[in-house]
Every structure is written in C-alpha cells, then in structure tokens.
C-alpha cells in the first residue's frame, strides 16, 4: 500500500472521527448549560456566555481537523 492510498483511506476517517467528537462535545456542553440555567435562571447570561465560548473552541478544533484534511489531501496522488 502506498502513502497516497493510506492517506486516501485515513483522511475521511479522520474527519468523521473529528466531526463525531465535536458533535458529542457540543451536545454535552449545551445539555449541561441548559441544565444549569434550569437550576439557576438568574445566572443565565454568565452560563450562556461560557457555553458559547466553549462551543467556539470545540468548533475550532473541528475546523483544524478539516484544514489538516485539506492540507494532506494534496499529498494523495
């Protein structure tokens, strides 16, 4: 198996794992934030800001994985 073939199989798998991990992380983040807001409605603005910042970091990691896939895709020939 050549390097190009290995990358051809590994890149879509890597992106799928990154997207799945991101979905799990975002689901847990939003679920926990909604539960916290339900317990303390007066703290909703602080919880929501923290949730949005955390979600942005999670999405950034997924975008980095996508960027890595695009970079290595040029190596598949």
mmJSON file of the N, C-alpha and C atoms, coordinates in Angstrom:
{"data_MODEL":{"atom_site":{
"group_PDB":["ATOM","ATOM","ATOM","ATOM","ATOM","ATOM","ATOM","ATOM","ATOM","ATOM","ATOM","ATOM","ATOM","ATOM","ATOM","ATOM","ATOM","ATOM","ATOM","ATOM","ATOM","ATOM","ATOM","ATOM","ATOM","ATOM","ATOM","ATOM","ATOM","ATOM","ATOM","ATOM","ATOM","ATOM","ATOM","ATOM","ATOM","ATOM","ATOM","ATOM","ATOM","ATOM","ATOM","ATOM","ATOM","ATOM","ATOM","ATOM","ATOM","ATOM","ATOM","ATOM","ATOM","ATOM","ATOM","ATOM","ATOM","ATOM","ATOM","ATOM","ATOM","ATOM","ATOM","ATOM","ATOM","ATOM","ATOM","ATOM","ATOM","ATOM","ATOM","ATOM","ATOM","ATOM","ATOM","ATOM","ATOM","ATOM","ATOM","ATOM","ATOM","ATOM","ATOM","ATOM","ATOM","ATOM","ATOM","ATOM","ATOM","ATOM","ATOM","ATOM","ATOM","ATOM","ATOM","ATOM","ATOM","ATOM","ATOM","ATOM","ATOM","ATOM","ATOM","ATOM","ATOM","ATOM","ATOM","ATOM","ATOM","ATOM","ATOM","ATOM","ATOM","ATOM","ATOM","ATOM","ATOM","ATOM","ATOM","ATOM","ATOM","ATOM","ATOM","ATOM","ATOM","ATOM","ATOM","ATOM","ATOM","ATOM","ATOM","ATOM","ATOM","ATOM","ATOM","ATOM","ATOM","ATOM","ATOM","ATOM","ATOM","ATOM","ATOM","ATOM","ATOM","ATOM","ATOM","ATOM","ATOM","ATOM","ATOM","ATOM","ATOM","ATOM","ATOM","ATOM","ATOM","ATOM","ATOM","ATOM","ATOM","ATOM","ATOM","ATOM","ATOM","ATOM","ATOM","ATOM","ATOM","ATOM","ATOM","ATOM","ATOM","ATOM","ATOM","ATOM","ATOM","ATOM","ATOM","ATOM","ATOM","ATOM","ATOM","ATOM","ATOM","ATOM","ATOM","ATOM","ATOM","ATOM","ATOM","ATOM","ATOM","ATOM","ATOM","ATOM","ATOM","ATOM","ATOM","ATOM","ATOM","ATOM","ATOM","ATOM","ATOM","ATOM","ATOM","ATOM","ATOM","ATOM","ATOM","ATOM","ATOM","ATOM","ATOM","ATOM","ATOM","ATOM","ATOM","ATOM","ATOM","ATOM","ATOM","ATOM","ATOM","ATOM","ATOM","ATOM","ATOM","ATOM","ATOM"],
"id":[1,2,3,4,5,6,7,8,9,10,11,12,13,14,15,16,17,18,19,20,21,22,23,24,25,26,27,28,29,30,31,32,33,34,35,36,37,38,39,40,41,42,43,44,45,46,47,48,49,50,51,52,53,54,55,56,57,58,59,60,61,62,63,64,65,66,67,68,69,70,71,72,73,74,75,76,77,78,79,80,81,82,83,84,85,86,87,88,89,90,91,92,93,94,95,96,97,98,99,100,101,102,103,104,105,106,107,108,109,110,111,112,113,114,115,116,117,118,119,120,121,122,123,124,125,126,127,128,129,130,131,132,133,134,135,136,137,138,139,140,141,142,143,144,145,146,147,148,149,150,151,152,153,154,155,156,157,158,159,160,161,162,163,164,165,166,167,168,169,170,171,172,173,174,175,176,177,178,179,180,181,182,183,184,185,186,187,188,189,190,191,192,193,194,195,196,197,198,199,200,201,202,203,204,205,206,207,208,209,210,211,212,213,214,215,216,217,218,219,220,221,222,223,224,225,226,227,228,229,230,231],
"type_symbol":["N","C","C","N","C","C","N","C","C","N","C","C","N","C","C","N","C","C","N","C","C","N","C","C","N","C","C","N","C","C","N","C","C","N","C","C","N","C","C","N","C","C","N","C","C","N","C","C","N","C","C","N","C","C","N","C","C","N","C","C","N","C","C","N","C","C","N","C","C","N","C","C","N","C","C","N","C","C","N","C","C","N","C","C","N","C","C","N","C","C","N","C","C","N","C","C","N","C","C","N","C","C","N","C","C","N","C","C","N","C","C","N","C","C","N","C","C","N","C","C","N","C","C","N","C","C","N","C","C","N","C","C","N","C","C","N","C","C","N","C","C","N","C","C","N","C","C","N","C","C","N","C","C","N","C","C","N","C","C","N","C","C","N","C","C","N","C","C","N","C","C","N","C","C","N","C","C","N","C","C","N","C","C","N","C","C","N","C","C","N","C","C","N","C","C","N","C","C","N","C","C","N","C","C","N","C","C","N","C","C","N","C","C","N","C","C","N","C","C","N","C","C","N","C","C","N","C","C","N","C","C"],
"label_atom_id":["N","CA","C","N","CA","C","N","CA","C","N","CA","C","N","CA","C","N","CA","C","N","CA","C","N","CA","C","N","CA","C","N","CA","C","N","CA","C","N","CA","C","N","CA","C","N","CA","C","N","CA","C","N","CA","C","N","CA","C","N","CA","C","N","CA","C","N","CA","C","N","CA","C","N","CA","C","N","CA","C","N","CA","C","N","CA","C","N","CA","C","N","CA","C","N","CA","C","N","CA","C","N","CA","C","N","CA","C","N","CA","C","N","CA","C","N","CA","C","N","CA","C","N","CA","C","N","CA","C","N","CA","C","N","CA","C","N","CA","C","N","CA","C","N","CA","C","N","CA","C","N","CA","C","N","CA","C","N","CA","C","N","CA","C","N","CA","C","N","CA","C","N","CA","C","N","CA","C","N","CA","C","N","CA","C","N","CA","C","N","CA","C","N","CA","C","N","CA","C","N","CA","C","N","CA","C","N","CA","C","N","CA","C","N","CA","C","N","CA","C","N","CA","C","N","CA","C","N","CA","C","N","CA","C","N","CA","C","N","CA","C","N","CA","C","N","CA","C","N","CA","C","N","CA","C","N","CA","C","N","CA","C","N","CA","C","N","CA","C"],
"label_alt_id":[null,null,null,null,null,null,null,null,null,null,null,null,null,null,null,null,null,null,null,null,null,null,null,null,null,null,null,null,null,null,null,null,null,null,null,null,null,null,null,null,null,null,null,null,null,null,null,null,null,null,null,null,null,null,null,null,null,null,null,null,null,null,null,null,null,null,null,null,null,null,null,null,null,null,null,null,null,null,null,null,null,null,null,null,null,null,null,null,null,null,null,null,null,null,null,null,null,null,null,null,null,null,null,null,null,null,null,null,null,null,null,null,null,null,null,null,null,null,null,null,null,null,null,null,null,null,null,null,null,null,null,null,null,null,null,null,null,null,null,null,null,null,null,null,null,null,null,null,null,null,null,null,null,null,null,null,null,null,null,null,null,null,null,null,null,null,null,null,null,null,null,null,null,null,null,null,null,null,null,null,null,null,null,null,null,null,null,null,null,null,null,null,null,null,null,null,null,null,null,null,null,null,null,null,null,null,null,null,null,null,null,null,null,null,null,null,null,null,null,null,null,null,null,null,null,null,null,null,null,null,null],
"label_comp_id":["UNK","UNK","UNK","UNK","UNK","UNK","UNK","UNK","UNK","UNK","UNK","UNK","UNK","UNK","UNK","UNK","UNK","UNK","UNK","UNK","UNK","UNK","UNK","UNK","UNK","UNK","UNK","UNK","UNK","UNK","UNK","UNK","UNK","UNK","UNK","UNK","UNK","UNK","UNK","UNK","UNK","UNK","UNK","UNK","UNK","UNK","UNK","UNK","UNK","UNK","UNK","UNK","UNK","UNK","UNK","UNK","UNK","UNK","UNK","UNK","UNK","UNK","UNK","UNK","UNK","UNK","UNK","UNK","UNK","UNK","UNK","UNK","UNK","UNK","UNK","UNK","UNK","UNK","UNK","UNK","UNK","UNK","UNK","UNK","UNK","UNK","UNK","UNK","UNK","UNK","UNK","UNK","UNK","UNK","UNK","UNK","UNK","UNK","UNK","UNK","UNK","UNK","UNK","UNK","UNK","UNK","UNK","UNK","UNK","UNK","UNK","UNK","UNK","UNK","UNK","UNK","UNK","UNK","UNK","UNK","UNK","UNK","UNK","UNK","UNK","UNK","UNK","UNK","UNK","UNK","UNK","UNK","UNK","UNK","UNK","UNK","UNK","UNK","UNK","UNK","UNK","UNK","UNK","UNK","UNK","UNK","UNK","UNK","UNK","UNK","UNK","UNK","UNK","UNK","UNK","UNK","UNK","UNK","UNK","UNK","UNK","UNK","UNK","UNK","UNK","UNK","UNK","UNK","UNK","UNK","UNK","UNK","UNK","UNK","UNK","UNK","UNK","UNK","UNK","UNK","UNK","UNK","UNK","UNK","UNK","UNK","UNK","UNK","UNK","UNK","UNK","UNK","UNK","UNK","UNK","UNK","UNK","UNK","UNK","UNK","UNK","UNK","UNK","UNK","UNK","UNK","UNK","UNK","UNK","UNK","UNK","UNK","UNK","UNK","UNK","UNK","UNK","UNK","UNK","UNK","UNK","UNK","UNK","UNK","UNK","UNK","UNK","UNK","UNK","UNK","UNK"],
"label_asym_id":["A","A","A","A","A","A","A","A","A","A","A","A","A","A","A","A","A","A","A","A","A","A","A","A","A","A","A","A","A","A","A","A","A","A","A","A","A","A","A","A","A","A","A","A","A","A","A","A","A","A","A","A","A","A","A","A","A","A","A","A","A","A","A","A","A","A","A","A","A","A","A","A","A","A","A","A","A","A","A","A","A","A","A","A","A","A","A","A","A","A","A","A","A","A","A","A","A","A","A","A","A","A","A","A","A","A","A","A","A","A","A","A","A","A","A","A","A","A","A","A","A","A","A","A","A","A","A","A","A","A","A","A","A","A","A","A","A","A","A","A","A","A","A","A","A","A","A","A","A","A","A","A","A","A","A","A","A","A","A","A","A","A","A","A","A","A","A","A","A","A","A","A","A","A","A","A","A","A","A","A","A","A","A","A","A","A","A","A","A","A","A","A","A","A","A","A","A","A","A","A","A","A","A","A","A","A","A","A","A","A","A","A","A","A","A","A","A","A","A","A","A","A","A","A","A","A","A","A","A","A","A"],
"label_entity_id":["1","1","1","1","1","1","1","1","1","1","1","1","1","1","1","1","1","1","1","1","1","1","1","1","1","1","1","1","1","1","1","1","1","1","1","1","1","1","1","1","1","1","1","1","1","1","1","1","1","1","1","1","1","1","1","1","1","1","1","1","1","1","1","1","1","1","1","1","1","1","1","1","1","1","1","1","1","1","1","1","1","1","1","1","1","1","1","1","1","1","1","1","1","1","1","1","1","1","1","1","1","1","1","1","1","1","1","1","1","1","1","1","1","1","1","1","1","1","1","1","1","1","1","1","1","1","1","1","1","1","1","1","1","1","1","1","1","1","1","1","1","1","1","1","1","1","1","1","1","1","1","1","1","1","1","1","1","1","1","1","1","1","1","1","1","1","1","1","1","1","1","1","1","1","1","1","1","1","1","1","1","1","1","1","1","1","1","1","1","1","1","1","1","1","1","1","1","1","1","1","1","1","1","1","1","1","1","1","1","1","1","1","1","1","1","1","1","1","1","1","1","1","1","1","1","1","1","1","1","1","1"],
"label_seq_id":[1,1,1,2,2,2,3,3,3,4,4,4,5,5,5,6,6,6,7,7,7,8,8,8,9,9,9,10,10,10,11,11,11,12,12,12,13,13,13,14,14,14,15,15,15,16,16,16,17,17,17,18,18,18,19,19,19,20,20,20,21,21,21,22,22,22,23,23,23,24,24,24,25,25,25,26,26,26,27,27,27,28,28,28,29,29,29,30,30,30,31,31,31,32,32,32,33,33,33,34,34,34,35,35,35,36,36,36,37,37,37,38,38,38,39,39,39,40,40,40,41,41,41,42,42,42,43,43,43,44,44,44,45,45,45,46,46,46,47,47,47,48,48,48,49,49,49,50,50,50,51,51,51,52,52,52,53,53,53,54,54,54,55,55,55,56,56,56,57,57,57,58,58,58,59,59,59,60,60,60,61,61,61,62,62,62,63,63,63,64,64,64,65,65,65,66,66,66,67,67,67,68,68,68,69,69,69,70,70,70,71,71,71,72,72,72,73,73,73,74,74,74,75,75,75,76,76,76,77,77,77],
"pdbx_PDB_ins_code":[null,null,null,null,null,null,null,null,null,null,null,null,null,null,null,null,null,null,null,null,null,null,null,null,null,null,null,null,null,null,null,null,null,null,null,null,null,null,null,null,null,null,null,null,null,null,null,null,null,null,null,null,null,null,null,null,null,null,null,null,null,null,null,null,null,null,null,null,null,null,null,null,null,null,null,null,null,null,null,null,null,null,null,null,null,null,null,null,null,null,null,null,null,null,null,null,null,null,null,null,null,null,null,null,null,null,null,null,null,null,null,null,null,null,null,null,null,null,null,null,null,null,null,null,null,null,null,null,null,null,null,null,null,null,null,null,null,null,null,null,null,null,null,null,null,null,null,null,null,null,null,null,null,null,null,null,null,null,null,null,null,null,null,null,null,null,null,null,null,null,null,null,null,null,null,null,null,null,null,null,null,null,null,null,null,null,null,null,null,null,null,null,null,null,null,null,null,null,null,null,null,null,null,null,null,null,null,null,null,null,null,null,null,null,null,null,null,null,null,null,null,null,null,null,null,null,null,null,null,null,null],
"Cartn_x":[0.852,0.0,0.899,0.599,1.403,0.928,1.728,1.375,0.099,-0.049,-1.256,-2.506,-2.414,-3.56,-3.913,-2.9,-3.138,-3.788,-3.301,-3.914,-5.339,-5.56,-6.902,-7.922,-7.494,-8.388,-8.458,-7.325,-7.248,-7.908,-7.824,-8.335,-9.851,-10.664,-12.101,-12.441,-11.699,-11.92,-11.569,-10.469,-10.058,-11.103,-11.637,-12.636,-13.928,-14.292,-15.502,-15.351,-14.202,-13.96,-13.973,-13.364,-13.356,-14.763,-15.56,-16.93,-17.774,-17.585,-18.346,-17.971,-16.68,-16.234,-16.736,-16.758,-17.274,-18.763,-19.499,-20.939,-21.201,-20.426,-20.597,-20.245,-19.153,-18.744,-19.744,-20.251,-21.242,-22.541,-22.941,-24.16,-24.044,-22.913,-22.683,-22.625,-21.966,-21.836,-23.198,-23.979,-25.288,-26.228,-26.174,-27.019,-26.713,-25.432,-25.042,-25.406,-25.255,-25.605,-27.106,-27.908,-29.363,-29.807,-29.155,-29.462,-29.091,-27.937,-27.506,-28.43,-28.867,-29.799,-31.136,-31.551,-32.793,-32.71,-31.531,-31.36,-31.222,-30.529,-30.312,-30.601,-31.863,-32.213,-31.571,-31.286,-30.694,-29.253,-28.611,-27.229,-27.156,-28.28,-28.347,-27.358,-27.221,-26.288,-24.842,-24.375,-23.0,-22.815,-23.793,-23.704,-23.72,-24.583,-24.694,-23.409,-22.792,-21.538,-20.456,-20.356,-19.362,-19.637,-20.915,-21.274,-20.879,-21.14,-20.818,-19.306,-18.54,-17.075,-16.568,-17.081,-16.69,-17.07,-18.261,-18.696,-17.806,-17.369,-16.479,-15.139,-14.607,-13.354,-13.525,-14.647,-14.904,-14.986,-15.693,-15.806,-14.459,-13.635,-12.316,-11.47,-11.568,-10.806,-11.276,-12.572,-13.093,-12.622,-12.584,-12.102,-10.618,-9.835,-8.427,-8.288,-9.137,-9.099,-9.449,-10.447,-10.819,-9.679,-9.036,-7.905,-6.769,-6.515,-5.485,-5.817,-7.099,-7.516,-7.256,-7.597,-7.357,-5.865,-5.051,-3.611,-3.052,-3.423,-2.905,-3.551,-4.698,-5.359,-4.501,-3.718,-2.795,-1.694,-1.447,-0.405,-0.904,-2.234,-2.81,-2.787,-1.955,-1.862,-1.834],
"Cartn_y":[-1.174,0.0,1.239,2.147,3.36,4.394,5.425,6.501,7.201,7.404,8.055,7.245,5.936,5.08,5.112,5.055,5.103,6.42,7.521,8.819,8.889,8.276,8.26,7.578,6.561,5.889,6.611,7.156,7.731,9.104,9.916,11.286,11.359,10.634,10.688,10.117,9.092,8.516,9.513,10.229,11.239,12.346,12.789,13.852,13.37,12.121,11.571,11.481,11.059,10.96,12.351,13.322,14.688,15.268,15.035,15.554,14.874,13.574,12.843,13.317,13.512,14.015,15.417,16.236,17.591,17.577,16.711,16.611,16.16,15.193,14.745,15.86,16.563,17.652,18.789,19.17,20.249,19.829,18.587,18.095,18.122,17.674,17.678,19.104,20.008,21.4,22.075,21.953,22.616,21.973,20.661,19.978,20.426,20.499,20.929,22.385,23.22,24.632,24.801,24.075,24.185,23.675,22.633,22.108,23.13,23.771,24.784,25.994,26.401,27.531,27.166,25.912,25.464,25.492,25.228,25.245,26.659,27.526,28.902,29.861,30.2,31.077,32.463,32.922,34.257,34.306,33.164,33.11,32.804,32.879,32.503,33.269,34.587,35.285,34.807,34.591,34.124,32.707,31.856,30.478,30.443,31.278,31.286,31.784,32.794,33.303,32.232,31.558,30.494,29.349,29.03,27.966,28.334,29.554,29.981,29.978,30.422,30.409,28.975,28.103,26.693,26.048,26.351,25.802,26.307,27.557,28.098,27.364,27.05,26.296,24.889,24.258,22.916,22.955,23.933,24.065,24.384,25.16,25.494,24.234,23.32,22.07,21.26,21.273,20.564,21.227,22.544,23.258,22.976,22.858,22.495,21.102,20.187,18.842,18.902,19.707,19.851,20.48,21.463,22.101,21.105,20.269,19.244,18.262,17.9,17.002,17.654,18.936,19.625,19.72,19.935,20.031,18.677,17.618,16.294,15.747,16.281,15.811,16.118,17.175,17.487,16.463,15.684,14.649,13.367,13.216,11.995,12.145,11.362,11.41,9.987],
"Cartn_z":[0.0,0.0,0.0,-0.88,-0.977,0.039,0.189,1.118,0.681,-0.62,-1.135,-0.85,-0.991,-0.709,0.779,1.615,3.066,3.456,2.898,3.187,2.642,1.487,0.904,1.8,2.529,3.472,4.817,5.251,6.593,6.703,5.661,5.754,5.985,5.219,5.516,6.892,7.282,8.605,9.701,9.513,10.496,10.61,9.484,9.521,10.167,9.904,10.519,12.033,12.5,13.944,14.578,13.912,14.441,14.5,13.458,13.443,14.513,14.692,15.713,17.112,17.354,18.652,18.921,17.9,18.036,18.364,17.689,17.957,19.391,19.858,21.248,22.237,21.967,22.849,22.887,21.722,21.683,22.352,22.147,22.796,24.307,24.823,26.272,26.814,26.066,26.501,26.606,25.558,25.54,26.56,26.681,27.655,29.08,29.394,30.74,30.995,29.974,30.139,30.351,29.607,29.768,31.139,31.595,32.929,34.001,33.846,34.81,34.794,33.613,33.528,34.15,33.991,34.617,36.134,36.677,38.133,38.682,37.935,38.377,37.226,37.026,35.906,35.992,37.187,37.324,36.831,36.723,36.241,34.736,34.055,32.64,31.753,31.907,30.998,31.136,32.362,32.558,32.019,32.259,31.782,30.257,29.674,28.221,27.561,28.126,27.571,27.649,28.786,28.926,27.951,27.745,26.817,25.387,24.982,23.616,23.388,24.366,24.235,24.137,24.977,24.914,23.593,23.088,21.81,20.675,20.762,19.734,19.731,20.906,20.967,20.414,20.699,20.177,18.654,18.119,16.669,16.033,16.73,16.193,16.023,16.966,16.844,15.639,15.379,14.215,12.924,12.909,11.728,11.503,12.571,12.433,11.813,12.217,11.63,10.144,9.791,8.387,7.584,8.151,7.489,7.288,8.273,8.151,7.03,6.936,5.855,4.506,4.36,3.091,2.762,3.771,3.543,3.068,3.762,3.402,2.143,1.757,0.548,-0.678,-0.6,-1.69,-1.838,-0.808,-0.856,-1.514,-1.637,-2.215,-3.739,-4.361,-5.826,-6.377],
"occupancy":[1.0,1.0,1.0,1.0,1.0,1.0,1.0,1.0,1.0,1.0,1.0,1.0,1.0,1.0,1.0,1.0,1.0,1.0,1.0,1.0,1.0,1.0,1.0,1.0,1.0,1.0,1.0,1.0,1.0,1.0,1.0,1.0,1.0,1.0,1.0,1.0,1.0,1.0,1.0,1.0,1.0,1.0,1.0,1.0,1.0,1.0,1.0,1.0,1.0,1.0,1.0,1.0,1.0,1.0,1.0,1.0,1.0,1.0,1.0,1.0,1.0,1.0,1.0,1.0,1.0,1.0,1.0,1.0,1.0,1.0,1.0,1.0,1.0,1.0,1.0,1.0,1.0,1.0,1.0,1.0,1.0,1.0,1.0,1.0,1.0,1.0,1.0,1.0,1.0,1.0,1.0,1.0,1.0,1.0,1.0,1.0,1.0,1.0,1.0,1.0,1.0,1.0,1.0,1.0,1.0,1.0,1.0,1.0,1.0,1.0,1.0,1.0,1.0,1.0,1.0,1.0,1.0,1.0,1.0,1.0,1.0,1.0,1.0,1.0,1.0,1.0,1.0,1.0,1.0,1.0,1.0,1.0,1.0,1.0,1.0,1.0,1.0,1.0,1.0,1.0,1.0,1.0,1.0,1.0,1.0,1.0,1.0,1.0,1.0,1.0,1.0,1.0,1.0,1.0,1.0,1.0,1.0,1.0,1.0,1.0,1.0,1.0,1.0,1.0,1.0,1.0,1.0,1.0,1.0,1.0,1.0,1.0,1.0,1.0,1.0,1.0,1.0,1.0,1.0,1.0,1.0,1.0,1.0,1.0,1.0,1.0,1.0,1.0,1.0,1.0,1.0,1.0,1.0,1.0,1.0,1.0,1.0,1.0,1.0,1.0,1.0,1.0,1.0,1.0,1.0,1.0,1.0,1.0,1.0,1.0,1.0,1.0,1.0,1.0,1.0,1.0,1.0,1.0,1.0,1.0,1.0,1.0,1.0,1.0,1.0,1.0,1.0,1.0,1.0,1.0,1.0],
"B_iso_or_equiv":[0.0,0.0,0.0,0.0,0.0,0.0,0.0,0.0,0.0,0.0,0.0,0.0,0.0,0.0,0.0,0.0,0.0,0.0,0.0,0.0,0.0,0.0,0.0,0.0,0.0,0.0,0.0,0.0,0.0,0.0,0.0,0.0,0.0,0.0,0.0,0.0,0.0,0.0,0.0,0.0,0.0,0.0,0.0,0.0,0.0,0.0,0.0,0.0,0.0,0.0,0.0,0.0,0.0,0.0,0.0,0.0,0.0,0.0,0.0,0.0,0.0,0.0,0.0,0.0,0.0,0.0,0.0,0.0,0.0,0.0,0.0,0.0,0.0,0.0,0.0,0.0,0.0,0.0,0.0,0.0,0.0,0.0,0.0,0.0,0.0,0.0,0.0,0.0,0.0,0.0,0.0,0.0,0.0,0.0,0.0,0.0,0.0,0.0,0.0,0.0,0.0,0.0,0.0,0.0,0.0,0.0,0.0,0.0,0.0,0.0,0.0,0.0,0.0,0.0,0.0,0.0,0.0,0.0,0.0,0.0,0.0,0.0,0.0,0.0,0.0,0.0,0.0,0.0,0.0,0.0,0.0,0.0,0.0,0.0,0.0,0.0,0.0,0.0,0.0,0.0,0.0,0.0,0.0,0.0,0.0,0.0,0.0,0.0,0.0,0.0,0.0,0.0,0.0,0.0,0.0,0.0,0.0,0.0,0.0,0.0,0.0,0.0,0.0,0.0,0.0,0.0,0.0,0.0,0.0,0.0,0.0,0.0,0.0,0.0,0.0,0.0,0.0,0.0,0.0,0.0,0.0,0.0,0.0,0.0,0.0,0.0,0.0,0.0,0.0,0.0,0.0,0.0,0.0,0.0,0.0,0.0,0.0,0.0,0.0,0.0,0.0,0.0,0.0,0.0,0.0,0.0,0.0,0.0,0.0,0.0,0.0,0.0,0.0,0.0,0.0,0.0,0.0,0.0,0.0,0.0,0.0,0.0,0.0,0.0,0.0,0.0,0.0,0.0,0.0,0.0,0.0],
"pdbx_formal_charge":[null,null,null,null,null,null,null,null,null,null,null,null,null,null,null,null,null,null,null,null,null,null,null,null,null,null,null,null,null,null,null,null,null,null,null,null,null,null,null,null,null,null,null,null,null,null,null,null,null,null,null,null,null,null,null,null,null,null,null,null,null,null,null,null,null,null,null,null,null,null,null,null,null,null,null,null,null,null,null,null,null,null,null,null,null,null,null,null,null,null,null,null,null,null,null,null,null,null,null,null,null,null,null,null,null,null,null,null,null,null,null,null,null,null,null,null,null,null,null,null,null,null,null,null,null,null,null,null,null,null,null,null,null,null,null,null,null,null,null,null,null,null,null,null,null,null,null,null,null,null,null,null,null,null,null,null,null,null,null,null,null,null,null,null,null,null,null,null,null,null,null,null,null,null,null,null,null,null,null,null,null,null,null,null,null,null,null,null,null,null,null,null,null,null,null,null,null,null,null,null,null,null,null,null,null,null,null,null,null,null,null,null,null,null,null,null,null,null,null,null,null,null,null,null,null,null,null,null,null,null,null],
"auth_seq_id":[1,1,1,2,2,2,3,3,3,4,4,4,5,5,5,6,6,6,7,7,7,8,8,8,9,9,9,10,10,10,11,11,11,12,12,12,13,13,13,14,14,14,15,15,15,16,16,16,17,17,17,18,18,18,19,19,19,20,20,20,21,21,21,22,22,22,23,23,23,24,24,24,25,25,25,26,26,26,27,27,27,28,28,28,29,29,29,30,30,30,31,31,31,32,32,32,33,33,33,34,34,34,35,35,35,36,36,36,37,37,37,38,38,38,39,39,39,40,40,40,41,41,41,42,42,42,43,43,43,44,44,44,45,45,45,46,46,46,47,47,47,48,48,48,49,49,49,50,50,50,51,51,51,52,52,52,53,53,53,54,54,54,55,55,55,56,56,56,57,57,57,58,58,58,59,59,59,60,60,60,61,61,61,62,62,62,63,63,63,64,64,64,65,65,65,66,66,66,67,67,67,68,68,68,69,69,69,70,70,70,71,71,71,72,72,72,73,73,73,74,74,74,75,75,75,76,76,76,77,77,77],
"auth_comp_id":["UNK","UNK","UNK","UNK","UNK","UNK","UNK","UNK","UNK","UNK","UNK","UNK","UNK","UNK","UNK","UNK","UNK","UNK","UNK","UNK","UNK","UNK","UNK","UNK","UNK","UNK","UNK","UNK","UNK","UNK","UNK","UNK","UNK","UNK","UNK","UNK","UNK","UNK","UNK","UNK","UNK","UNK","UNK","UNK","UNK","UNK","UNK","UNK","UNK","UNK","UNK","UNK","UNK","UNK","UNK","UNK","UNK","UNK","UNK","UNK","UNK","UNK","UNK","UNK","UNK","UNK","UNK","UNK","UNK","UNK","UNK","UNK","UNK","UNK","UNK","UNK","UNK","UNK","UNK","UNK","UNK","UNK","UNK","UNK","UNK","UNK","UNK","UNK","UNK","UNK","UNK","UNK","UNK","UNK","UNK","UNK","UNK","UNK","UNK","UNK","UNK","UNK","UNK","UNK","UNK","UNK","UNK","UNK","UNK","UNK","UNK","UNK","UNK","UNK","UNK","UNK","UNK","UNK","UNK","UNK","UNK","UNK","UNK","UNK","UNK","UNK","UNK","UNK","UNK","UNK","UNK","UNK","UNK","UNK","UNK","UNK","UNK","UNK","UNK","UNK","UNK","UNK","UNK","UNK","UNK","UNK","UNK","UNK","UNK","UNK","UNK","UNK","UNK","UNK","UNK","UNK","UNK","UNK","UNK","UNK","UNK","UNK","UNK","UNK","UNK","UNK","UNK","UNK","UNK","UNK","UNK","UNK","UNK","UNK","UNK","UNK","UNK","UNK","UNK","UNK","UNK","UNK","UNK","UNK","UNK","UNK","UNK","UNK","UNK","UNK","UNK","UNK","UNK","UNK","UNK","UNK","UNK","UNK","UNK","UNK","UNK","UNK","UNK","UNK","UNK","UNK","UNK","UNK","UNK","UNK","UNK","UNK","UNK","UNK","UNK","UNK","UNK","UNK","UNK","UNK","UNK","UNK","UNK","UNK","UNK","UNK","UNK","UNK","UNK","UNK","UNK"],
"auth_asym_id":["A","A","A","A","A","A","A","A","A","A","A","A","A","A","A","A","A","A","A","A","A","A","A","A","A","A","A","A","A","A","A","A","A","A","A","A","A","A","A","A","A","A","A","A","A","A","A","A","A","A","A","A","A","A","A","A","A","A","A","A","A","A","A","A","A","A","A","A","A","A","A","A","A","A","A","A","A","A","A","A","A","A","A","A","A","A","A","A","A","A","A","A","A","A","A","A","A","A","A","A","A","A","A","A","A","A","A","A","A","A","A","A","A","A","A","A","A","A","A","A","A","A","A","A","A","A","A","A","A","A","A","A","A","A","A","A","A","A","A","A","A","A","A","A","A","A","A","A","A","A","A","A","A","A","A","A","A","A","A","A","A","A","A","A","A","A","A","A","A","A","A","A","A","A","A","A","A","A","A","A","A","A","A","A","A","A","A","A","A","A","A","A","A","A","A","A","A","A","A","A","A","A","A","A","A","A","A","A","A","A","A","A","A","A","A","A","A","A","A","A","A","A","A","A","A","A","A","A","A","A","A"],
"auth_atom_id":["N","CA","C","N","CA","C","N","CA","C","N","CA","C","N","CA","C","N","CA","C","N","CA","C","N","CA","C","N","CA","C","N","CA","C","N","CA","C","N","CA","C","N","CA","C","N","CA","C","N","CA","C","N","CA","C","N","CA","C","N","CA","C","N","CA","C","N","CA","C","N","CA","C","N","CA","C","N","CA","C","N","CA","C","N","CA","C","N","CA","C","N","CA","C","N","CA","C","N","CA","C","N","CA","C","N","CA","C","N","CA","C","N","CA","C","N","CA","C","N","CA","C","N","CA","C","N","CA","C","N","CA","C","N","CA","C","N","CA","C","N","CA","C","N","CA","C","N","CA","C","N","CA","C","N","CA","C","N","CA","C","N","CA","C","N","CA","C","N","CA","C","N","CA","C","N","CA","C","N","CA","C","N","CA","C","N","CA","C","N","CA","C","N","CA","C","N","CA","C","N","CA","C","N","CA","C","N","CA","C","N","CA","C","N","CA","C","N","CA","C","N","CA","C","N","CA","C","N","CA","C","N","CA","C","N","CA","C","N","CA","C","N","CA","C","N","CA","C","N","CA","C","N","CA","C","N","CA","C","N","CA","C","N","CA","C","N","CA","C"],
"pdbx_PDB_model_num":[1,1,1,1,1,1,1,1,1,1,1,1,1,1,1,1,1,1,1,1,1,1,1,1,1,1,1,1,1,1,1,1,1,1,1,1,1,1,1,1,1,1,1,1,1,1,1,1,1,1,1,1,1,1,1,1,1,1,1,1,1,1,1,1,1,1,1,1,1,1,1,1,1,1,1,1,1,1,1,1,1,1,1,1,1,1,1,1,1,1,1,1,1,1,1,1,1,1,1,1,1,1,1,1,1,1,1,1,1,1,1,1,1,1,1,1,1,1,1,1,1,1,1,1,1,1,1,1,1,1,1,1,1,1,1,1,1,1,1,1,1,1,1,1,1,1,1,1,1,1,1,1,1,1,1,1,1,1,1,1,1,1,1,1,1,1,1,1,1,1,1,1,1,1,1,1,1,1,1,1,1,1,1,1,1,1,1,1,1,1,1,1,1,1,1,1,1,1,1,1,1,1,1,1,1,1,1,1,1,1,1,1,1,1,1,1,1,1,1,1,1,1,1,1,1,1,1,1,1,1,1]
}}}
